[in-house]
Amino acid sequence: QVQLVESGGGLVQAGGSLRLSCAPSRRTLTTFAMAWFRQAPGKEREFVAAISWTTETTNYADSVKGRFAISKDNSKATVYLQMNSLKPEDTALYYCAAETTYTGGSYSSSNTYDFWGQGTQVVVSS
């Protein structure tokens, strides 16, 4: 079964940067969009950023605009999340998600995506 594999999480001081990566375990997925979500302890999963695989249109949560950037590498079927100026409130488990069956749903809704990774932990210390 194809899985999404995230990497790049870790511990960083406030103001620092991290780059997360996500790739399918096998390059057999037809992808319409990919996104990053995150879930902090005691909170619900929330949308972070999304990118259309065809138009390369990007969308961001207001809380990360200007600090985070989502991008993709078609040759590697990989999506990245560059996170700069990290804040303690960015601490969360970050999940990668892929829309492989077109739903026409909102890019910010978790229901739009049918493949998910296991998550990579990001901890930002103050």
Disulfide bonds with the S-S distance in Angstrom:
Cys22-Cys96 1.95
